[in-house]
Amino acid sequence: MAYEETPYSIPEPSPWWLRGSAIFMSMMCIGMVLQAISGLITPLYLDLMPDDYSELEPFPEDGSQEEIDNWTENEIFWSQTIDYVNSLENMLFYSVIYAIILFFIGLISIPVLWSGNRDLGLKMTSMWFVIYVISQLHLTSMLYLDVGLYPDYDFGSEAGGTAIPDFIESISLLVSVIQILFCNTILFAFLALVYSKTKKQTNFDIPSGFHNSPPSQD
């Protein structure tokens, strides 16, 4: 009875892990294009809004005191809204810059990943992921810490003043942080999976003997 030793061939990783990553990056590039377009068009739309409330509604010079008080209240509301809108432009500018950078990195990585160049493709994908996380943290911090979720409206003591809006903004910030952590954890896990599945096995990666067929006996 003799056992004939069968040479073990190391299987190549499936190319579809990298190709799937290329397809994913192409979808993210589309998202970056939409983000850039939104960041460019929104300021143009906001510039169409008149700064002076009297352009929307003339001051009631001959009106009653109640009409004058209502106009004054609306004018304050409009002024706060315009100030808030103007403060958004800086955040939108950074949003467009991030979108352009991420678009070009993603665009270049697509053919690299599809061609099977693992090292360069995954390095570019990792760079894209790091910049994407930084952009989310930066833009979110600008929105809540610098700009605010909405203008600082004061609804009066009967409606709680600014306490209720401040509470809603705090809850929204917490939800945004959790969302960022959750989504990016999924992206990181996907990237780690691709790293693992596309790694070439070596001779030291000995397959389990429990999955091999027993040697034939002569």
C-alpha positions in Angstrom: 0.0 0.0 0.0 1.6 3.3 -1.1 0.4 6.9 -0.9 1.1 9.1 -3.9 1.7 12.7 -2.8 -0.5 15.1 -4.9 1.0 18.6 -5.4 -1.2 21.4 -4.0 -1.9 24.3 -6.3 -2.6 27.6 -4.6 -5.9 29.0 -5.9 -6.0 32.6 -7.2 -8.4 35.1 -5.5 -11.6 35.8 -7.4 -11.1 38.9 -9.6 -14.7 39.9 -8.9 -13.8 41.2 -5.4 -11.8 44.0 -7.1 -14.3 44.4 -9.9 -17.1 44.6 -7.4 -15.1 47.4 -5.6 -14.8 49.1 -9.0 -18.5 49.0 -9.5 -19.0 50.4 -6.0 -16.6 53.2 -6.6 -18.4 54.1 -9.8 -21.7 54.4 -7.8 -19.9 56.6 -5.3 -18.6 58.8 -8.1 -22.1 59.4 -9.3 -23.0 60.5 -5.8 -20.0 62.9 -5.7 -21.2 64.4 -9.0 -24.6 65.0 -7.6 -23.1 66.5 -4.4 -20.9 68.9 -6.5 -23.8 69.9 -8.7 -26.0 70.6 -5.6 -23.2 72.6 -4.0 -22.8 74.7 -7.1 -26.5 75.3 -7.9 -27.7 75.9 -4.4 -25.8 79.2 -3.9 -27.1 80.5 -7.2 -30.6 79.8 -6.1 -30.0 81.4 -2.7 -28.6 84.6 -4.4 -32.0 85.1 -6.0 -33.6 85.6 -2.6 -33.9 89.4 -1.8 -32.0 90.6 1.3 -34.5 93.3 2.1 -37.9 92.1 3.3 -39.5 95.3 1.9 -38.9 93.9 -1.6 -41.2 91.1 -0.7 -43.8 93.1 1.2 -43.7 96.9 1.4 -43.8 98.5 4.8 -47.4 99.4 5.7 -46.9 103.1 6.3 -50.6 103.8 6.5 -51.4 100.5 8.2 -52.7 99.9 11.7 -50.3 99.3 14.6 -51.1 95.6 14.4 -50.1 95.5 10.7 -46.9 97.3 11.5 -46.0 94.9 14.3 -46.7 91.9 12.1 -44.5 93.4 9.3 -41.7 94.1 11.8 -41.9 90.6 13.2 -41.8 89.1 9.6 -38.9 91.4 8.8 -36.9 90.1 11.7 -37.7 86.5 10.8 -36.6 87.2 7.2 -33.4 88.9 8.2 -32.5 85.9 10.4 -33.2 83.6 7.5 -31.0 85.5 5.1 -28.1 85.6 7.6 -28.4 81.8 8.0 -28.5 81.3 4.2 -25.4 83.4 3.7 -23.6 81.4 6.4 -24.3 78.2 4.4 -22.2 79.3 1.4 -18.9 78.5 3.2 -20.0 75.0 4.0 -21.3 74.4 0.5 -17.9 75.6 -0.9 -16.1 72.9 1.1 -18.8 70.4 0.1 -18.0 71.0 -3.6 -14.2 70.8 -2.9 -14.6 67.4 -1.2 -16.9 66.1 -3.9 -14.4 67.0 -6.7 -11.5 65.4 -4.9 -13.4 62.3 -4.1 -14.8 62.1 -7.6 -11.4 62.1 -9.3 -9.8 59.7 -6.8 -12.7 57.3 -7.3 -12.7 57.8 -11.1 -9.0 56.9 -11.3 -9.4 53.9 -9.0 -12.2 52.3 -11.1 -10.0 51.1 -14.1 -7.2 50.2 -11.6 -9.5 48.0 -9.6 -11.1 46.5 -12.7 -7.7 45.6 -14.2 -6.9 43.6 -11.0 -4.1 45.9 -9.7 -4.8 45.1 -6.1 -2.1 47.1 -4.4 -2.6 50.4 -6.2 -6.4 49.9 -6.4 -6.9 49.3 -2.7 -4.5 52.1 -1.7 -6.5 54.5 -3.7 -9.8 53.1 -2.3 -8.4 53.5 1.2 -7.3 57.1 0.5 -10.8 57.7 -0.8 -12.3 56.3 2.3 -10.2 58.4 4.7 -10.9 61.6 2.8 -14.6 60.7 2.7 -14.7 60.2 6.5 -12.8 63.5 7.1 -15.3 65.3 4.8 -18.3 64.0 6.7 -16.8 64.9 10.1 -15.8 68.4 8.8 -19.1 69.2 7.1 -21.2 67.9 10.0 -19.1 69.9 12.5 -19.5 73.0 10.3 -23.3 72.5 10.1 -23.9 72.1 13.8 -21.1 74.2 15.4 -20.7 77.0 12.9 -23.8 77.4 10.9 -26.5 75.6 12.8 -29.2 73.2 11.7 -31.6 76.2 11.2 -31.6 79.9 12.0 -31.7 81.0 15.6 -35.4 81.7 15.7 -36.9 82.8 18.9 -40.5 81.6 19.1 -41.3 83.5 22.3 -41.7 82.5 25.9 -45.0 80.9 25.3 -43.5 78.5 22.7 -40.4 77.8 24.8 -38.1 80.4 23.3 -35.0 78.7 21.9 -35.0 75.8 24.3 -37.0 73.4 22.1 -35.1 74.2 18.9 -31.8 73.8 20.8 -32.9 70.4 22.1 -34.0 69.3 18.6 -30.6 70.4 17.2 -28.7 68.5 19.9 -30.7 65.3 19.1 -30.1 65.8 15.4 -26.4 66.1 16.0 -26.3 62.9 18.0 -28.3 61.1 15.3 -25.9 62.4 12.6 -22.8 61.2 14.6 -24.3 57.8 15.1 -25.2 57.6 11.4 -21.7 58.6 10.4 -20.2 55.9 12.7 -22.6 53.3 11.5 -22.2 53.9 7.7 -18.5 54.3 7.8 -18.1 51.1 9.9 -20.0 49.2 7.2 -17.7 50.8 4.5 -14.6 49.9 6.6 -15.8 46.3 7.1 -16.4 46.0 3.3 -12.9 47.4 2.6 -11.3 45.0 5.1 -13.2 42.1 3.5 -11.9 43.0 0.1 -8.4 43.3 1.5 -8.8 39.8 3.0 -10.4 38.1 0.0 -8.0 39.5 -2.6 -4.9 38.5 -0.6 -2.9 35.8 -2.5 -2.4 32.7 -0.5 1.1 31.5 0.2 2.6 28.0 0.8 2.2 28.7 4.5 -1.6 28.9 4.1 -2.0 25.2 4.4 -5.6 24.1 3.8 -7.4 22.1 6.4 -7.0 18.3 6.1 -10.6 17.8 7.1 -11.7 19.2 3.7 -9.4 16.9 1.6 -10.5 13.6 0.1 -8.7 10.6 1.6 -5.8 9.2 -0.5 -6.6 6.4 -2.8 -5.3 3.0 -1.7 -3.7 0.7 -4.3 
